[in-house]
Amino acid sequence: MITLECPKCGAESKLSFVEKDYVGPRRCWKCHEYFTIKIEDNVLKSCEPMTEEEYQKQQEIEALKAKFKK
Ligand SMILES: [Zn+2]
């Protein structure tokens, strides 16, 4: 379980992942800010804010990945 602190408003959210490594978009439940998180070995490595446009793009990439996963 990873506690993610929003870089903008400081709201904490608990995340749990099946995989130990994760890079992907998140959205703050409180201030609705978008950011990219990077997790390595169950440790949060970075949390970069991003624009809504970038978020949409990321979502499309994720959707594509899911589509091609077998
Ligand atoms: Zn926030």
N, CA, C, O and the ligand as a Tripos MOL2 file, in Angstrom:
@<TRIPOS>MOLECULE
protein
  281   279    71     0     0
PROTEIN
NO_CHARGES

@<TRIPOS>ATOM
      1 N           0.8410   -1.2050    0.0000 N.3       1 MET1
      2 CA          0.0000    0.0000    0.0000 C.3       1 MET1
      3 C           0.8750    1.2530    0.0000 C.2       1 MET1
      4 O           1.8200    1.3640    0.7800 O.2       1 MET1
      5 N           0.5550    2.1620   -0.8560 N.am      2 ILE2
      6 CA          1.3470    3.3890   -0.9820 C.3       2 ILE2
      7 C           0.4590    4.5830   -0.6500 C.2       2 ILE2
      8 O          -0.6830    4.6730   -1.0990 O.2       2 ILE2
      9 N           1.0080    5.4910    0.1410 N.am      3 THR3
     10 CA          0.2910    6.7200    0.4200 C.3       3 THR3
     11 C           0.8180    7.8010   -0.5050 C.2       3 THR3
     12 O           1.9980    8.1520   -0.4860 O.2       3 THR3
     13 N          -0.0780    8.3070   -1.2990 N.am      4 LEU4
     14 CA          0.2980    9.3340   -2.2600 C.3       4 LEU4
     15 C          -0.1850   10.6900   -1.7540 C.2       4 LEU4
     16 O          -1.3570   10.8710   -1.4240 O.2       4 LEU4
     17 N           0.7410   11.6250   -1.7030 N.am      5 GLU5
     18 CA          0.3660   12.9670   -1.2660 C.3       5 GLU5
     19 C           0.3040   13.8810   -2.4740 C.2       5 GLU5
     20 O           1.2640   13.9870   -3.2370 O.2       5 GLU5
     21 N          -0.8130   14.5280   -2.6390 N.am      6 CYS6
     22 CA         -0.9900   15.4330   -3.7730 C.3       6 CYS6
     23 C           0.0040   16.5840   -3.6660 C.2       6 CYS6
     24 O           0.0820   17.2400   -2.6270 O.2       6 CYS6
     25 N           0.7720   16.8370   -4.7400 N.am      7 PRO7
     26 CA          1.7660   17.9110   -4.6910 C.3       7 PRO7
     27 C           1.1280   19.3010   -4.6220 C.2       7 PRO7
     28 O           1.7890   20.2780   -4.2680 O.2       7 PRO7
     29 N          -0.1240   19.3770   -4.9530 N.am      8 LYS8
     30 CA         -0.7760   20.6850   -4.9700 C.3       8 LYS8
     31 C          -1.4870   21.0020   -3.6570 C.2       8 LYS8
     32 O          -1.2550   22.0600   -3.0720 O.2       8 LYS8
     33 N          -2.3420   20.1100   -3.1900 N.am      9 CYS9
     34 CA         -3.1360   20.4200   -2.0020 C.3       9 CYS9
     35 C          -2.7500   19.5700   -0.7970 C.2       9 CYS9
     36 O          -3.2140   19.8330    0.3130 O.2       9 CYS9
     37 N          -1.9070   18.5560   -0.9950 N.am     10 GLY10
     38 CA         -1.4360   17.7560    0.1300 C.3      10 GLY10
     39 C          -2.4000   16.6650    0.5760 C.2      10 GLY10
     40 O          -2.1480   15.9860    1.5710 O.2      10 GLY10
     41 N          -3.4910   16.4910   -0.1410 N.am     11 ALA11
     42 CA         -4.4420   15.4390    0.2010 C.3      11 ALA11
     43 C          -3.8030   14.0670   -0.0080 C.2      11 ALA11
     44 O          -3.1150   13.8280   -1.0000 O.2      11 ALA11
     45 N          -4.0420   13.1950    0.9250 N.am     12 GLU12
     46 CA         -3.4540   11.8640    0.8160 C.3      12 GLU12
     47 C          -4.4450   10.8870    0.2170 C.2      12 GLU12
     48 O          -5.6380   10.9140    0.5190 O.2      12 GLU12
     49 N          -3.9260   10.0290   -0.6350 N.am     13 SER13
     50 CA         -4.7670    8.9380   -1.0960 C.3      13 SER13
     51 C          -3.9650    7.6530   -1.0140 C.2      13 SER13
     52 O          -2.7590    7.6290   -1.2580 O.2      13 SER13
     53 N          -4.6560    6.6050   -0.6700 N.am     14 LYS14
     54 CA         -4.0170    5.3030   -0.5440 C.3      14 LYS14
     55 C          -4.1610    4.5500   -1.8540 C.2      14 LYS14
     56 O          -5.2350    4.4670   -2.4490 O.2      14 LYS14
     57 N          -3.0370    4.0130   -2.2680 N.am     15 LEU15
     58 CA         -3.0440    3.2580   -3.5140 C.3      15 LEU15
     59 C          -2.4950    1.8710   -3.2600 C.2      15 LEU15
     60 O          -1.5700    1.6810   -2.4710 O.2      15 LEU15
     61 N          -3.0790    0.9200   -3.9360 N.am     16 SER16
     62 CA         -2.4650   -0.3970   -3.9050 C.3      16 SER16
     63 C          -2.4230   -0.9360   -5.3250 C.2      16 SER16
     64 O          -3.3960   -0.8530   -6.0750 O.2      16 SER16
     65 N          -1.2870   -1.4820   -5.6670 N.am     17 PHE17
     66 CA         -1.1030   -1.9790   -7.0130 C.3      17 PHE17
     67 C          -0.7560   -3.4540   -6.9920 C.2      17 PHE17
     68 O          -0.1480   -3.9640   -6.0510 O.2      17 PHE17
     69 N          -1.1530   -4.1030   -8.0310 N.am     18 VAL18
     70 CA         -0.7990   -5.5080   -8.1860 C.3      18 VAL18
     71 C           0.6800   -5.5990   -8.5390 C.2      18 VAL18
     72 O           1.4030   -6.4750   -8.0650 O.2      18 VAL18
     73 N           1.1040   -4.6650   -9.3880 N.am     19 GLU19
     74 CA          2.4990   -4.6600   -9.8070 C.3      19 GLU19
     75 C           3.3370   -3.7780   -8.8930 C.2      19 GLU19
     76 O           2.8450   -2.8160   -8.3020 O.2      19 GLU19
     77 N           4.6010   -4.1240   -8.7930 N.am     20 LYS20
     78 CA          5.5140   -3.3570   -7.9340 C.3      20 LYS20
     79 C           5.9450   -2.0610   -8.5990 C.2      20 LYS20
     80 O           6.2640   -1.0760   -7.9340 O.2      20 LYS20
     81 N           5.9460   -2.0820   -9.9240 N.am     21 ASP21
     82 CA          6.3500   -0.9040  -10.6840 C.3      21 ASP21
     83 C           5.1530   -0.3830  -11.4610 C.2      21 ASP21
     84 O           4.4190   -1.1430  -12.0920 O.2      21 ASP21
     85 N           4.9750    0.9210  -11.4010 N.am     22 TYR22
     86 CA          3.8420    1.5190  -12.0820 C.3      22 TYR22
     87 C           4.1700    2.9430  -12.5130 C.2      22 TYR22
     88 O           4.7230    3.7290  -11.7440 O.2      22 TYR22
     89 N           3.8250    3.2540  -13.7340 N.am     23 VAL23
     90 CA          3.9050    4.6350  -14.1950 C.3      23 VAL23
     91 C           2.5690    4.9330  -14.8470 C.2      23 VAL23
     92 O           2.1390    4.2190  -15.7520 O.2      23 VAL23
     93 N           1.9220    5.9750  -14.3930 N.am     24 GLY24
     94 CA          0.6340    6.2590  -14.9890 C.3      24 GLY24
     95 C          -0.0120    7.4990  -14.4150 C.2      24 GLY24
     96 O           0.4800    8.0940  -13.4570 O.2      24 GLY24
     97 N          -1.1210    7.8740  -15.0170 N.am     25 PRO25
     98 CA         -1.8170    9.0820  -14.6060 C.3      25 PRO25
     99 C          -2.7220    8.8470  -13.3980 C.2      25 PRO25
    100 O          -3.3090    7.7760  -13.2440 O.2      25 PRO25
    101 N          -2.8230    9.8570  -12.5550 N.am     26 ARG26
    102 CA         -3.7450    9.8270  -11.4210 C.3      26 ARG26
    103 C          -4.4480   11.1710  -11.3610 C.2      26 ARG26
    104 O          -3.9940   12.1520  -11.9510 O.2      26 ARG26
    105 N          -5.5530   11.2020  -10.6470 N.am     27 ARG27
    106 CA         -6.2360   12.4650  -10.4410 C.3      27 ARG27
    107 C          -6.5430   12.6000   -8.9680 C.2      27 ARG27
    108 O          -7.0570   11.6770   -8.3370 O.2      27 ARG27
    109 N          -6.2220   13.7670   -8.4260 N.am     28 CYS28
    110 CA         -6.4580   14.0110   -7.0090 C.3      28 CYS28
    111 C          -7.9560   14.0390   -6.7390 C.2      28 CYS28
    112 O          -8.7140   14.6980   -7.4500 O.2      28 CYS28
    113 N          -8.3790   13.3050   -5.6870 N.am     29 TRP29
    114 CA         -9.7990   13.2560   -5.3480 C.3      29 TRP29
    115 C         -10.2800   14.5820   -4.7630 C.2      29 TRP29
    116 O         -11.4750   14.8760   -4.7720 O.2      29 TRP29
    117 N          -9.3430   15.3740   -4.2550 N.am     30 LYS30
    118 CA         -9.7330   16.5970   -3.5690 C.3      30 LYS30
    119 C          -9.7130   17.8300   -4.4730 C.2      30 LYS30
    120 O         -10.7320   18.5000   -4.6420 O.2      30 LYS30
    121 N          -8.5450   18.1240   -5.0530 N.am     31 CYS31
    122 CA         -8.4380   19.3390   -5.8620 C.3      31 CYS31
    123 C          -8.5850   19.0580   -7.3530 C.2      31 CYS31
    124 O          -8.5730   19.9730   -8.1760 O.2      31 CYS31
    125 N          -8.7260   17.7620   -7.6880 N.am     32 HIS32
    126 CA         -8.9430   17.3410   -9.0750 C.3      32 HIS32
    127 C          -7.7920   17.6720  -10.0090 C.2      32 HIS32
    128 O          -7.9630   17.7830  -11.2230 O.2      32 HIS32
    129 N          -6.6260   17.8250   -9.4220 N.am     33 GLU33
    130 CA         -5.4330   18.0740  -10.2250 C.3      33 GLU33
    131 C          -4.9540   16.7490  -10.8300 C.2      33 GLU33
    132 O          -5.0730   15.6870  -10.2190 O.2      33 GLU33
    133 N          -4.4160   16.8430  -12.0340 N.am     34 TYR34
    134 CA         -3.8930   15.6430  -12.6910 C.3      34 TYR34
    135 C          -2.4020   15.5460  -12.4690 C.2      34 TYR34
    136 O          -1.7020   16.5590  -12.4730 O.2      34 TYR34
    137 N          -1.9190   14.3560  -12.2790 N.am     35 PHE35
    138 CA         -0.4780   14.1710  -12.2560 C.3      35 PHE35
    139 C          -0.0780   12.7570  -12.6430 C.2      35 PHE35
    140 O          -0.8770   11.8200  -12.6240 O.2      35 PHE35
    141 N           1.1950   12.6500  -12.9960 N.am     36 THR36
    142 CA          1.7620   11.3560  -13.3660 C.3      36 THR36
    143 C           2.5460   10.8270  -12.1890 C.2      36 THR36
    144 O           3.3880   11.5340  -11.6350 O.2      36 THR36
    145 N           2.2850    9.6080  -11.8040 N.am     37 ILE37
    146 CA          3.0560    9.0220  -10.7190 C.3      37 ILE37
    147 C           3.9450    7.9130  -11.2510 C.2      37 ILE37
    148 O           3.6270    7.2360  -12.2290 O.2      37 ILE37
    149 N           5.0620    7.7540  -10.5740 N.am     38 LYS38
    150 CA          6.0020    6.7140  -10.9430 C.3      38 LYS38
    151 C           6.3710    5.9320   -9.6850 C.2      38 LYS38
    152 O           6.8840    6.4910   -8.7160 O.2      38 LYS38
    153 N           6.1010    4.6470   -9.7220 N.am     39 ILE39
    154 CA          6.3890    3.7910   -8.5760 C.3      39 ILE39
    155 C           7.3760    2.7100   -8.9840 C.2      39 ILE39
    156 O           7.2040    2.0170   -9.9870 O.2      39 ILE39
    157 N           8.4010    2.5950   -8.1810 N.am     40 GLU40
    158 CA          9.3920    1.5450   -8.4050 C.3      40 GLU40
    159 C           9.5640    0.7650   -7.1190 C.2      40 GLU40
    160 O           9.8470    1.3340   -6.0650 O.2      40 GLU40
    161 N           9.3920   -0.5330   -7.2130 N.am     41 ASP41
    162 CA          9.5870   -1.3840   -6.0350 C.3      41 ASP41
    163 C           8.7120   -0.9540   -4.8580 C.2      41 ASP41
    164 O           9.1560   -0.9470   -3.7100 O.2      41 ASP41
    165 N           7.4740   -0.5970   -5.1580 N.am     42 ASN42
    166 CA          6.5150   -0.1670   -4.1380 C.3      42 ASN42
    167 C           6.8820    1.1480   -3.4520 C.2      42 ASN42
    168 O           6.3630    1.4600   -2.3800 O.2      42 ASN42
    169 N           7.7700    1.9090   -4.0660 N.am     43 VAL43
    170 CA          8.1340    3.2170   -3.5130 C.3      43 VAL43
    171 C           7.7910    4.2910   -4.5380 C.2      43 VAL43
    172 O           8.1110    4.1700   -5.7200 O.2      43 VAL43
    173 N           7.1440    5.3270   -4.0660 N.am     44 LEU44
    174 CA          6.7930    6.4210   -4.9520 C.3      44 LEU44
    175 C           8.0370    7.2300   -5.3060 C.2      44 LEU44
    176 O           8.6770    7.8230   -4.4370 O.2      44 LEU44
    177 N           8.3660    7.2450   -6.5900 N.am     45 LYS45
    178 CA          9.5890    7.9090   -7.0310 C.3      45 LYS45
    179 C           9.3370    9.3310   -7.4930 C.2      45 LYS45
    180 O          10.1320   10.2300   -7.2240 O.2      45 LYS45
    181 N           8.2400    9.5300   -8.1810 N.am     46 SER46
    182 CA          7.9620   10.8880   -8.6180 C.3      46 SER46
    183 C           6.4750   11.1150   -8.8020 C.2      46 SER46
    184 O           5.6930   10.1820   -8.9850 O.2      46 SER46
    185 N           6.1190   12.3610   -8.7470 N.am     47 CYS47
    186 CA          4.7290   12.7720   -8.8510 C.3      47 CYS47
    187 C           4.7210   14.1170   -9.5600 C.2      47 CYS47
    188 O           4.9320   15.1600   -8.9410 O.2      47 CYS47
    189 N           4.4770   14.0820  -10.8570 N.am     48 GLU48
    190 CA          4.5790   15.2840  -11.6690 C.3      48 GLU48
    191 C           3.1890   15.7680  -12.0830 C.2      48 GLU48
    192 O           2.3880   15.0000  -12.6150 O.2      48 GLU48
    193 N           2.9180   17.0260  -11.8380 N.am     49 PRO49
    194 CA          1.6350   17.5600  -12.2950 C.3      49 PRO49
    195 C           1.5540   17.5540  -13.8160 C.2      49 PRO49
    196 O           2.5670   17.7010  -14.4990 O.2      49 PRO49
    197 N           0.3490   17.3830  -14.3390 N.am     50 MET50
    198 CA          0.1820   17.4600  -15.7900 C.3      50 MET50
    199 C          -1.1390   18.1280  -16.1280 C.2      50 MET50
    200 O          -2.0330   18.2630  -15.2930 O.2      50 MET50
    201 N          -1.2240   18.5370  -17.3790 N.am     51 THR51
    202 CA         -2.4340   19.2210  -17.8190 C.3      51 THR51
    203 C          -3.5180   18.1940  -18.1500 C.2      51 THR51
    204 O          -3.2470   17.0030  -18.2990 O.2      51 THR51
    205 N          -4.7230   18.6780  -18.2570 N.am     52 GLU52
    206 CA         -5.8280   17.7770  -18.5700 C.3      52 GLU52
    207 C          -5.6280   17.1390  -19.9460 C.2      52 GLU52
    208 O          -5.9920   15.9850  -20.1730 O.2      52 GLU52
    209 N          -5.0470   17.9130  -20.8480 N.am     53 GLU53
    210 CA         -4.7830   17.4160  -22.2020 C.3      53 GLU53
    211 C          -3.8370   16.2140  -22.1670 C.2      53 GLU53
    212 O          -4.0460   15.2020  -22.8360 O.2      53 GLU53
    213 N          -2.7840   16.3720  -21.3550 N.am     54 GLU54
    214 CA         -1.8210   15.2900  -21.2160 C.3      54 GLU54
    215 C          -2.4780   14.0670  -20.5820 C.2      54 GLU54
    216 O          -2.1960   12.9240  -20.9440 O.2      54 GLU54
    217 N          -3.3510   14.3420  -19.6360 N.am     55 TYR55
    218 CA         -4.0520   13.2540  -18.9580 C.3      55 TYR55
    219 C          -4.8980   12.4530  -19.9510 C.2      55 TYR55
    220 O          -4.8850   11.2220  -19.9490 O.2      55 TYR55
    221 N          -5.6190   13.1640  -20.7800 N.am     56 GLN56
    222 CA         -6.4540   12.4950  -21.7890 C.3      56 GLN56
    223 C          -5.6100   11.6260  -22.7030 C.2      56 GLN56
    224 O          -5.9890   10.5110  -23.0600 O.2      56 GLN56
    225 N          -4.4400   12.1720  -23.0780 N.am     57 LYS57
    226 CA         -3.5320   11.4460  -23.9400 C.3      57 LYS57
    227 C          -3.0650   10.1510  -23.2650 C.2      57 LYS57
    228 O          -3.0180    9.0860  -23.8810 O.2      57 LYS57
    229 N          -2.7260   10.2770  -21.9970 N.am     58 GLN58
    230 CA         -2.2840    9.1200  -21.2210 C.3      58 GLN58
    231 C          -3.3790    8.0610  -21.1590 C.2      58 GLN58
    232 O          -3.1170    6.8650  -21.2810 O.2      58 GLN58
    233 N          -4.6070    8.5240  -20.9670 N.am     59 GLN59
    234 CA         -5.7390    7.6120  -20.8820 C.3      59 GLN59
    235 C          -5.8980    6.8260  -22.1780 C.2      59 GLN59
    236 O          -6.2060    5.6340  -22.1720 O.2      59 GLN59
    237 N          -5.6790    7.5280  -23.2930 N.am     60 GLU60
    238 CA         -5.7730    6.8690  -24.5950 C.3      60 GLU60
    239 C          -4.7020    5.7920  -24.7310 C.2      60 GLU60
    240 O          -4.9540    4.7030  -25.2460 O.2      60 GLU60
    241 N          -3.5060    6.1210  -24.2600 N.am     61 ILE61
    242 CA         -2.4000    5.1580  -24.3200 C.3      61 ILE61
    243 C          -2.7310    3.9350  -23.4700 C.2      61 ILE61
    244 O          -2.5100    2.7960  -23.8820 O.2      61 ILE61
    245 N          -3.2640    4.1910  -22.2760 N.am     62 GLU62
    246 CA         -3.6410    3.0920  -21.3830 C.3      62 GLU62
    247 C          -4.7150    2.2100  -22.0260 C.2      62 GLU62
    248 O          -4.6720    0.9830  -21.9350 O.2      62 GLU62
    249 N          -5.6640    2.8580  -22.6680 N.am     63 ALA63
    250 CA         -6.7470    2.1300  -23.3250 C.3      63 ALA63
    251 C          -6.2050    1.2580  -24.4540 C.2      63 ALA63
    252 O          -6.6260    0.1170  -24.6440 O.2      63 ALA63
    253 N          -5.2710    1.8230  -25.1860 N.am     64 LEU64
    254 CA         -4.6490    1.0760  -26.2790 C.3      64 LEU64
    255 C          -3.8930   -0.1420  -25.7530 C.2      64 LEU64
    256 O          -3.9750   -1.2390  -26.3050 O.2      64 LEU64
    257 N          -3.1530    0.0900  -24.6640 N.am     65 LYS65
    258 CA         -2.3880   -0.9940  -24.0470 C.3      65 LYS65
    259 C          -3.3150   -2.1320  -23.6450 C.2      65 LYS65
    260 O          -3.0330   -3.3030  -23.8980 O.2      65 LYS65
    261 N          -4.4310   -1.7640  -23.0130 N.am     66 ALA66
    262 CA         -5.3930   -2.7560  -22.5440 C.3      66 ALA66
    263 C          -5.9660   -3.5410  -23.7170 C.2      66 ALA66
    264 O          -6.2430   -4.7370  -23.6190 O.2      66 ALA66
    265 N          -6.1340   -2.8410  -24.8150 N.am     67 LYS67
    266 CA         -6.7070   -3.4340  -26.0210 C.3      67 LYS67
    267 C          -5.7880   -4.5070  -26.6090 C.2      67 LYS67
    268 O          -6.2320   -5.5530  -27.0830 O.2      67 LYS67
    269 N          -4.4960   -4.2050  -26.5590 N.am     68 PHE68
    270 CA         -3.5410   -5.1190  -27.1790 C.3      68 PHE68
    271 C          -3.0260   -6.1920  -26.2420 C.2      68 PHE68
    272 O          -2.3300   -7.1160  -26.6640 O.2      68 PHE68
    273 N          -3.3670   -6.0690  -24.9820 N.am     69 LYS69
    274 CA         -2.9410   -7.0750  -24.0010 C.3      69 LYS69
    275 C          -3.7370   -8.3600  -24.2010 C.2      69 LYS69
    276 O          -4.9550   -8.3240  -24.3710 O.2      69 LYS69
    277 N          -3.0630   -9.4550  -24.1820 N.am     70 LYS70
    278 CA         -3.7680  -10.7090  -24.3880 C.3      70 LYS70
    279 C          -3.6630  -11.6490  -23.1890 C.2      70 LYS70
    280 O          -4.2120  -12.7500  -23.2190 O.2      70 LYS70
    281 ZN         -4.8620   17.6690   -4.5910 Zn       71 ZN71
@<TRIPOS>BOND
     1     1     2 1
     2     2     3 1
     3     3     4 2
     4     3     5 am
     5     5     6 1
     6     6     7 1
     7     7     8 2
     8     7     9 am
     9     9    10 1
    10    10    11 1
    11    11    12 2
    12    11    13 am
    13    13    14 1
    14    14    15 1
    15    15    16 2
    16    15    17 am
    17    17    18 1
    18    18    19 1
    19    19    20 2
    20    19    21 am
    21    21    22 1
    22    22    23 1
    23    23    24 2
    24    23    25 am
    25    25    26 1
    26    26    27 1
    27    27    28 2
    28    27    29 am
    29    29    30 1
    30    30    31 1
    31    31    32 2
    32    31    33 am
    33    33    34 1
    34    34    35 1
    35    35    36 2
    36    35    37 am
    37    37    38 1
    38    38    39 1
    39    39    40 2
    40    39    41 am
    41    41    42 1
    42    42    43 1
    43    43    44 2
    44    43    45 am
    45    45    46 1
    46    46    47 1
    47    47    48 2
    48    47    49 am
    49    49    50 1
    50    50    51 1
    51    51    52 2
    52    51    53 am
    53    53    54 1
    54    54    55 1
    55    55    56 2
    56    55    57 am
    57    57    58 1
    58    58    59 1
    59    59    60 2
    60    59    61 am
    61    61    62 1
    62    62    63 1
    63    63    64 2
    64    63    65 am
    65    65    66 1
    66    66    67 1
    67    67    68 2
    68    67    69 am
    69    69    70 1
    70    70    71 1
    71    71    72 2
    72    71    73 am
    73    73    74 1
    74    74    75 1
    75    75    76 2
    76    75    77 am
    77    77    78 1
    78    78    79 1
    79    79    80 2
    80    79    81 am
    81    81    82 1
    82    82    83 1
    83    83    84 2
    84    83    85 am
    85    85    86 1
    86    86    87 1
    87    87    88 2
    88    87    89 am
    89    89    90 1
    90    90    91 1
    91    91    92 2
    92    91    93 am
    93    93    94 1
    94    94    95 1
    95    95    96 2
    96    95    97 am
    97    97    98 1
    98    98    99 1
    99    99   100 2
   100    99   101 am
   101   101   102 1
   102   102   103 1
   103   103   104 2
   104   103   105 am
   105   105   106 1
   106   106   107 1
   107   107   108 2
   108   107   109 am
   109   109   110 1
   110   110   111 1
   111   111   112 2
   112   111   113 am
   113   113   114 1
   114   114   115 1
   115   115   116 2
   116   115   117 am
   117   117   118 1
   118   118   119 1
   119   119   120 2
   120   119   121 am
   121   121   122 1
   122   122   123 1
   123   123   124 2
   124   123   125 am
   125   125   126 1
   126   126   127 1
   127   127   128 2
   128   127   129 am
   129   129   130 1
   130   130   131 1
   131   131   132 2
   132   131   133 am
   133   133   134 1
   134   134   135 1
   135   135   136 2
   136   135   137 am
   137   137   138 1
   138   138   139 1
   139   139   140 2
   140   139   141 am
   141   141   142 1
   142   142   143 1
   143   143   144 2
   144   143   145 am
   145   145   146 1
   146   146   147 1
   147   147   148 2
   148   147   149 am
   149   149   150 1
   150   150   151 1
   151   151   152 2
   152   151   153 am
   153   153   154 1
   154   154   155 1
   155   155   156 2
   156   155   157 am
   157   157   158 1
   158   158   159 1
   159   159   160 2
   160   159   161 am
   161   161   162 1
   162   162   163 1
   163   163   164 2
   164   163   165 am
   165   165   166 1
   166   166   167 1
   167   167   168 2
   168   167   169 am
   169   169   170 1
   170   170   171 1
   171   171   172 2
   172   171   173 am
   173   173   174 1
   174   174   175 1
   175   175   176 2
   176   175   177 am
   177   177   178 1
   178   178   179 1
   179   179   180 2
   180   179   181 am
   181   181   182 1
   182   182   183 1
   183   183   184 2
   184   183   185 am
   185   185   186 1
   186   186   187 1
   187   187   188 2
   188   187   189 am
   189   189   190 1
   190   190   191 1
   191   191   192 2
   192   191   193 am
   193   193   194 1
   194   194   195 1
   195   195   196 2
   196   195   197 am
   197   197   198 1
   198   198   199 1
   199   199   200 2
   200   199   201 am
   201   201   202 1
   202   202   203 1
   203   203   204 2
   204   203   205 am
   205   205   206 1
   206   206   207 1
   207   207   208 2
   208   207   209 am
   209   209   210 1
   210   210   211 1
   211   211   212 2
   212   211   213 am
   213   213   214 1
   214   214   215 1
   215   215   216 2
   216   215   217 am
   217   217   218 1
   218   218   219 1
   219   219   220 2
   220   219   221 am
   221   221   222 1
   222   222   223 1
   223   223   224 2
   224   223   225 am
   225   225   226 1
   226   226   227 1
   227   227   228 2
   228   227   229 am
   229   229   230 1
   230   230   231 1
   231   231   232 2
   232   231   233 am
   233   233   234 1
   234   234   235 1
   235   235   236 2
   236   235   237 am
   237   237   238 1
   238   238   239 1
   239   239   240 2
   240   239   241 am
   241   241   242 1
   242   242   243 1
   243   243   244 2
   244   243   245 am
   245   245   246 1
   246   246   247 1
   247   247   248 2
   248   247   249 am
   249   249   250 1
   250   250   251 1
   251   251   252 2
   252   251   253 am
   253   253   254 1
   254   254   255 1
   255   255   256 2
   256   255   257 am
   257   257   258 1
   258   258   259 1
   259   259   260 2
   260   259   261 am
   261   261   262 1
   262   262   263 1
   263   263   264 2
   264   263   265 am
   265   265   266 1
   266   266   267 1
   267   267   268 2
   268   267   269 am
   269   269   270 1
   270   270   271 1
   271   271   272 2
   272   271   273 am
   273   273   274 1
   274   274   275 1
   275   275   276 2
   276   275   277 am
   277   277   278 1
   278   278   279 1
   279   279   280 2
@<TRIPOS>SUBSTRUCTURE
     1 MET1         2 RESIDUE 1 A MET
     2 ILE2         6 RESIDUE 1 A ILE
     3 THR3        10 RESIDUE 1 A THR
     4 LEU4        14 RESIDUE 1 A LEU
     5 GLU5        18 RESIDUE 1 A GLU
     6 CYS6        22 RESIDUE 1 A CYS
     7 PRO7        26 RESIDUE 1 A PRO
     8 LYS8        30 RESIDUE 1 A LYS
     9 CYS9        34 RESIDUE 1 A CYS
    10 GLY10       38 RESIDUE 1 A GLY
    11 ALA11       42 RESIDUE 1 A ALA
    12 GLU12       46 RESIDUE 1 A GLU
    13 SER13       50 RESIDUE 1 A SER
    14 LYS14       54 RESIDUE 1 A LYS
    15 LEU15       58 RESIDUE 1 A LEU
    16 SER16       62 RESIDUE 1 A SER
    17 PHE17       66 RESIDUE 1 A PHE
    18 VAL18       70 RESIDUE 1 A VAL
    19 GLU19       74 RESIDUE 1 A GLU
    20 LYS20       78 RESIDUE 1 A LYS
    21 ASP21       82 RESIDUE 1 A ASP
    22 TYR22       86 RESIDUE 1 A TYR
    23 VAL23       90 RESIDUE 1 A VAL
    24 GLY24       94 RESIDUE 1 A GLY
    25 PRO25       98 RESIDUE 1 A PRO
    26 ARG26      102 RESIDUE 1 A ARG
    27 ARG27      106 RESIDUE 1 A ARG
    28 CYS28      110 RESIDUE 1 A CYS
    29 TRP29      114 RESIDUE 1 A TRP
    30 LYS30      118 RESIDUE 1 A LYS
    31 CYS31      122 RESIDUE 1 A CYS
    32 HIS32      126 RESIDUE 1 A HIS
    33 GLU33      130 RESIDUE 1 A GLU
    34 TYR34      134 RESIDUE 1 A TYR
    35 PHE35      138 RESIDUE 1 A PHE
    36 THR36      142 RESIDUE 1 A THR
    37 ILE37      146 RESIDUE 1 A ILE
    38 LYS38      150 RESIDUE 1 A LYS
    39 ILE39      154 RESIDUE 1 A ILE
    40 GLU40      158 RESIDUE 1 A GLU
    41 ASP41      162 RESIDUE 1 A ASP
    42 ASN42      166 RESIDUE 1 A ASN
    43 VAL43      170 RESIDUE 1 A VAL
    44 LEU44      174 RESIDUE 1 A LEU
    45 LYS45      178 RESIDUE 1 A LYS
    46 SER46      182 RESIDUE 1 A SER
    47 CYS47      186 RESIDUE 1 A CYS
    48 GLU48      190 RESIDUE 1 A GLU
    49 PRO49      194 RESIDUE 1 A PRO
    50 MET50      198 RESIDUE 1 A MET
    51 THR51      202 RESIDUE 1 A THR
    52 GLU52      206 RESIDUE 1 A GLU
    53 GLU53      210 RESIDUE 1 A GLU
    54 GLU54      214 RESIDUE 1 A GLU
    55 TYR55      218 RESIDUE 1 A TYR
    56 GLN56      222 RESIDUE 1 A GLN
    57 LYS57      226 RESIDUE 1 A LYS
    58 GLN58      230 RESIDUE 1 A GLN
    59 GLN59      234 RESIDUE 1 A GLN
    60 GLU60      238 RESIDUE 1 A GLU
    61 ILE61      242 RESIDUE 1 A ILE
    62 GLU62      246 RESIDUE 1 A GLU
    63 ALA63      250 RESIDUE 1 A ALA
    64 LEU64      254 RESIDUE 1 A LEU
    65 LYS65      258 RESIDUE 1 A LYS
    66 ALA66      262 RESIDUE 1 A ALA
    67 LYS67      266 RESIDUE 1 A LYS
    68 PHE68      270 RESIDUE 1 A PHE
    69 LYS69      274 RESIDUE 1 A LYS
    70 LYS70      278 RESIDUE 1 A LYS
    71 ZN71       281 GROUP 0 **** ****
